Amino acid sequence: MAESHQWHLWANAGRVGPKRTRYRVALVGESVARGFLYDPLYTPARVLEAILQSRLGAGEVEVVDLARVNLSLDGVRSLLASTHLLDVDAVVVFAGNNWSRAGLDSSARVRFAMALRERGIAGMKEAVEAIHARAVSAIVRDVAGVCRGRSLPLVWMLPEFNLGDWRDAWSTAPHLPGDGNGAWLTNHDEARAALSAGALDVAEARAQAMIGLEGGTCVTGWYLLVACAQRRGDRELEYARLARARDALIWSPLRIAPRPHAISARIVQDELAAAGHRVIDLASVLGEALGGAVPDRPVFLDYCHMTSLGIECAMSAAAGQVLEALGRPTAPWGTLRASALHPEPRVQAEALFMAALHNS
């Protein structure tokens, strides 16, 4: 009862009973793993369990739903440290959207102030990224060590962002030294004019000049480059530039929509690969599901929370890795998806309606 104020953040389950199946898998994660806007009638944990049961048998495996809305990076570590109480055989972690402020405690502010004074906002961004990287690395290394010490298979799924649909607000550059802001505005106006005229080489050159002036601390130059890539029909370049725009505001004290950052993904991949654990890049899975298109509304309800299609794809990929970790026959995620649960039409309709309200 002392924790009743946070009950709504967790699975709609009063208790976790003793293990009664041959295999028990824990799903740890944030609101995306909670199945935000579908929960509790349709959740990733239930989808994962259905797929695993289709391969192992209904009485052979259960999935314990430990996903929590607003779970922090340190919360992931705390949950992983306590999974031994549940006698689990494998853990799936689906997290990385709530880490933008990782490591940014009061002691970090002094370093930010020094970086800002010496190198401007671009220097502050570098300082934020460095502190963020150290915090993520330390906790991921701890998680890997806990699982390795217990010989517990760990599958970590890196989340994806709605790059195709979601846009942060266009803005002018932050304060730049000398006449930097004037030069930035001149390049901005010329890039917009060139883009309108179809002069893509000129537009790209001016947008690159904007980014050079402000050190990649603003989304506007990146979005102009995205528009150029779209005009050229270059999906790979479009995706890469959208990803850079997603990461541009990591330094900002203003609240932005939760998202994964490339720097976090690299650290998770490096640390877990070194420890022999499994990492799934959801971006690759969704890219395959969408035929190479930039991920957007078919798989996302908003900036990062997924539609039922996105959930099915993600949990099918997770199931494949869990089966392999348990030493059982597995299959490509596209094949496993045939056993995934689907939401009832009314549940699907309500989730989409609530997504419209949430986005507005």
N, C-alpha and C positions, 0 to 999 in steps of 0.2 A: 504493500500500500504506500510505502514511502516514495515509490517511484511512479505513482499513478499519474503524475503530471506529464509523463512522457509515454504513456501506454499507446497513445495514438500514433506514435512514431514507429512502432514495431509491428510485427505480424499479429494478426487477430487470433492469438493463441494464449491461453491462460498458463500453460506449463509445457515443458518438454519432458516426456516420460522416459522410462528406461528403454534401452535399445532392445527392439523386438524383431529386427530383421538382420539378415546376414551382413548387409552393408548399410552404413549411415554416412551421409554426405552433408556437410554444412555449407550453406550459401551465406557469405558475408558481403555486405555492400551498402550502397547509399540509396537514395530515393529511386534511382534507375533500377536497381536490383529489387526494390520494394514493389515495382510495378505501378509507379505513381499515376493516379487517375483511373487505373483499373483495380487496384487493391481495394478491398480484400477478395473480390469475386474472381479475379484472374491475376495470377502473380508469376513472376519468373521461377520461383521455387517450385510451384506446382507444375509448370511446364517442364522444368528440368527433371523432376521426379517421374512424370509420365514417360518421358523419353527413355530414362534409365530403366524404368520398369518394363518397357517394351522389349528391352534386351536382356534384362536380368531376372524378370519375373516380378509380379505384383507383391509377393511376400518376401522379396529378396533385398529390397533397397528402400530407404526413405531419405528425404531431403529435409533437414532442419533449417527453417527460414530465420536467419539471423540478420537479414537486411534491415537497416534503420534509416529513416529520413534524416538528413543533415548529419550523417555520420562523418566525423572528422578523420584526418589521417591518423592521429593518435588513437582514435576510437577503433580503427582497424587493428592496430597492434594489441589493444586491450582485449578485443574479442578473440583474436587468434590465440592469445595467451591462455584463454579460459576454455578453449574447445576440448581440452583433454577431459573435462568434466562430463562431456557428452559421449565419449567413447566413439569418436568419428573415425572413419577410414580414409576420408579425403576432404579437402576444403577447397571451395571455389570462392575466390575473391573477385568482386566486380565493383571496382572503385577507382577514383581518380578525378572526379568532378568537383570535389569540395576542398581542393588543396591550394587554392590561389593564395591563401594567407599563411601557408605552412612556414613555420619558423620566424614569422614576423612579430616577435614579441617586443617589449619595450626596449630591450637592449639593442635591438636591430635599428631602432630609430636614429641612434647616434651615427651609425654607419651610413644610413640613408642621407642624413643631413650633410655629412662630410662629402659623400659622393655627389650630392646635388650642388654643393658649393664649388667643388673642384671641376666637375664635368657635366653639370646640368642634368636635365631629366634623363638623357641617354645614360649618363653615369649612374643615376639612381636606378634605372631599369636593370643595369648590369648587376648592381648590388643586390637588388631584390631577387634576381635569378640565381645568384650565387648562394644566398642564404636559403632560398627555397630548395635548391638542389641538395644542400647539405642536410636539411631537415628530412626530405623525402628519402635520401640515401640511407640515413641512419635508421629510420623506421622500417623501410623495406628490408634492410639487412637484418634487423632484429626479427622480423616476421619469418624470413627465410631460415634464420638460425633456429628459431623455435620449432618450425616444421621439420627441419633436418634432424634436430636432436631427438625428435619423437618418431622419426622415419614416417612422417605424415605427408602423403602426396599433396602438393599445392598447385592449383591451377589458378592463374591470375589473368583476368580478362581486362584489357585496357579499353576504356569507353571511347566512344566517338562523339563528335559534335555535329549539329545540324548545319553543316557548312553551306549547303545549297540555299537554305531559306533564311537563316538568322543573320541579322546585320546589327552590329553595334552602331551607335549614332555617329554619322560623319561629323568631323570637327576640324577646326584649324589646329595647327601644331601648338604644342606647349611653348612656353617662353624660350627663345633661342638667343644666343649672344649676338651682339652687333646688329646688323641688318638682316639677321637670319629669317625672321618672320616675314619681312617684306619680300625677300627672295623666294621664300616658300610660297607665299600667296601668288607671286608672279608665275611661278612654275605651275601652280594649281590651276590658275585661269587658262594658261596656255595648254595644259594637258586636257582640260575639259573641252576647250575649243577644238583641239586636234582630234579628240575622240569623236566629237559631233561631226567633224568633217571627214571622218574615216581615215585620217592620217595616223595609223596605229604606231608606226615607228617613232614619230614625234611624241605622241601621247605617252608611250612607254618611257622615252628618254626623260620627259619632264616629270613623270611620276617617280622614276628612279632618283631624280635629282631631289625631289621632295623628301623621299625616304632618307637620302644621304644627309640632308640638312638636319632632320630631326631624329636620326638614329633609329628609325623603326618604332617610334613611340606613339604613333598615331595610325588609325586604320585607313584614313582617307587615301593615301598614296597606294596602299595595297589594293583597295577596292577599285581604283582606277586601273591598276594592272590586271585585276580580275576581269574587268570589263573588256580589256584588250584581248585577254586569252579566250574569253567567250566569243568575241568577234572572229578570232582565228580558228575557233573550233578545236582548241587544244585542251582536252579534258585534264590531262596530267598537269599541265602548267596552271590551269585554273584551280585545281585542288591544292597544289603547293602554295599558291598565293593566298587562297582563302585560309589555309592553315596558318600562314604568317600573320594575316589580319586577326585571326582568333587569338593569337598570342601577344599581339602588340600592346595591349593594355594591362599586362600582368603587373606593371608598376603602379597603376592608378589607385589612389585611395578611394575612388568612387566605386560603388557597388556595381558589378557587372554580372551578367547571367552566369551561373555555374558552368564550368567547362573543364575538359582535360587540357593540359599543356604539353607541347612536344618535349620539353625538358624533363617532365615527370615520366613520360612514356619511355624515354631513352634510359633513364635511371632504373626503372622497374625492369626493363628488358635486360640490361647489363647485370644488375645485381642478382636477379633470379636465374638467368642463364648460367652465371658463374656458380650458382649453388645447385644447379641441376634440376630446377623446377620448370614448370610449363607456363608459357605466356601466350595468350591469344590476343592478337591485334584485331579488335572488332572492326576497324576501318577496312581491313582486307576482306573480312567476311561479308560486310555490307556491300563493299564494292563488287564482290562476286555476285551477290544476290541482285544487285541493281544493274548488272551488265556493264560495270565500269563507270556508271554515272556518279556524279558528286552526290553524297547522301543528303536527302531532303525529306519532304513530308510523307512519302510512302513508309518510311521507317522511323520518323520522329513526330511526336506530338507538339513539341516546342523546340527549345534550344538543345536539350540533351535527353529528355525523357522519351521512351520509345513507344511506337505503336505495337500492336500485337504481332505484326510481321517482323518488326525489329527484335522483339522479345523471342519469337520462335527461332530466328536465325542465331541470335546470341546463345540461347540455351542449347541449341543443337550442337553448336561448336564446343560449348563447355562440356556437354555430355560425351562427345567423342573423346576429349582429353581425359575425362574422368574414367571412362571405360578402359582406356589404354593404361592409365595409372594403376588401375586395380588389376591389370593383367587379364582383362576380359576382351573378347572379340569386339572390335569397334568398326566404324564405317565413316565415310565422308559425311560432313555435317548436312549436306543437302539430302542425303539418304535418310539420316536420322530425323530430319525435320518432318518426315511423313508421319511420325508418331507423336508430334507435338499437339498439345491442347490448343483449342481455339476458343475465344470468348463468345458467349451467347450474343446474338444480334443486339439485344437491349443493352448489355454491358458495353459492347463496342460503341453503340450510339451515345450512351451517356459519357463515355470517356472522351469521345470526340467533341461533344458539346462542352464539357468542362475544360477541355484544352482550348476551345475558342475563348472562353471566359478568362482562363489563366493567361493566355497570350495577350488579350486585350488589356 
